[in-house]
Structure formats: structure tokens, C-alpha cells
Amino acid sequence: MRINVARFAALLIASNCSYEPSLPSLKGPTRDDRILIVAPHVDDETIGAGGYAFDAVRAGAFVAVVYLTAGDCNPLPAMIDDRTIVPRHRDFLKEGHDRIAEGLAAMDTLGVPRQSVFILGYPDYGLKAMLENPARVVRSRGTGDSAVPYSEAMSPGAAYVLPNLLRDLARVIEAVRPTVVVLPVEFDRHPDHASSAAIVPQVLRGKPRVLRYLVHAHRFPEPFRYAPADGLNPPRERAGMSWATYPLSPEAEKEKLAILRMYKTQRRDPHLYLLTEAFVRRNELFVYP
């Protein structure tokens, strides 16, 4: 088969070009806001809403973060840490401890105090199983644990069942009393993110403003690389949804990059390295309402 080189090159260039939809701008946080950012894994809060959180802290708003899991199921960092092809349960557990430490340091840099960072420690890649089988105890495929193994967590030793996760989340909601809740979209391709979108609303009280962020989707972000001068745009197949853009100042963009680069554990994975770099843009995106 003959290949038209010029046509192939044009298609390749087009596939790497961002499109620029016209989106409404999201109003920034104020000092009266009480903001809770829900992160399925340690670093999702910054990927999805780091610039928004930066502006909230600077505006004098109350900002809290809840980590549903410690993100302790990525084999590549565990392999690198222990210099092994087959990481053991203890290697994944170390990964979880390392990620928690990175999250606490990153949030301290952002200006979120330790008492406003809630670590739950439920199973990475296990939230979907918990959601679908509420009474069944789930076993982590990384650490091998069936209960929260982290002393830093809200409920160390709590079995991996949905009622325990809901109980801990309800305690977080009661402590924070959020006026704004930032959480994943329900169509995120990562099962922990999609499950979080279904779990968190079960414990919300009152009528907080809800902003939803996307991390994992087909051909998202475009381009899939560090492109700080570009805009972050919705995936083309989701362009018709109620998106809002949140513009970032150069200062907020710089701070977001610096904080993302504090998450060294996951950035050892080439895909996640590119993913985190690709979210440093001149704006953030949220589905609202």
C-alpha cells in the first residue's frame, strides 16, 4: 500500500493539536469558603485542583484534603525501591508510606496544615470492589492487607468494607463542614476515581458547591506533555458537558508544578511522569454543577 507522506504528516500534526472550546470561567474561591478536595490517590488533589487550592489558601479560605487510598498498588515504583522484578507486599506498603509522607510535605508547602489533611488508607484499585460489594472485605492486591495498615490514617485497623469508608468520610465532612467539595468525575477511566464520584455524595450534607475534575481519559490532556502555555481542554468526546475553566496566574501555575514535582515516587513511572507534567497548564477544568 502506498503512503501519502504529506497527508500522513498532516494527520499526525492534527492529532497533536489542541482545540480551544469556548468555556465559562469559574469564579475563584473567597475567604468565606470551606473547601474539601477529595483525592482517590496521593497527588490527585494537585493534578486536578492544585491551582484552585493555591488561590484558595492565598484568599484565606479554609482548605482540607482527604486521601481515600495511599496509592500503594503501582508495581513500578515498588520494583525500583526494592530493586526487584517481583515486588512483595512489604514493598507496596513502603510505597504507601512514602506517598503519604510526600502528600503531607506537599500540602505543607501549599499551605494546608497537617490537621486539615485526612488520610483514610483504603485499598488502591479496590474502591470499585468495595462499592459493588459493600459487605465484603476487600483484600489489597498490592499490600495484601484487608484492613487499613497505616498508623497515620484516621482509622488504623479498619476492615476494607464500604461502611467503614463511609463512616470515615462522614467524620471528615462533619469536621470540615465544606461549602465547596472538589471530587473526581464519574466517567474517569480509573476505577478508583469513578468509584469515588459515586461514594462521596452518599455522605454529603447540606448543599455544598460541587466541582468535579478529570484525570484519566482517552487522549487527555492534549498534548500529552509539559505544555504550560497551552490551555487544558475537555476530551473531545466529552466536550458537550457542563465544563468550566479556572484560569491560573503564572504564580499559581509555577506553584502547581513545584508541588507536583514533590511527588517523586510516582514520577518514576514514565506514563505518570508525563501525566503530571501535562496537567501544568494555564487553567484547570471542572464539571460544574
Summary of the structure (lengths in Angstrom):
residues: 289
radius of gyration: 19.1
end to end distance: 49.8
largest distance: 65.5
contacts: 980
relative contact order: 0.17
helix: 42%
strand: 15%
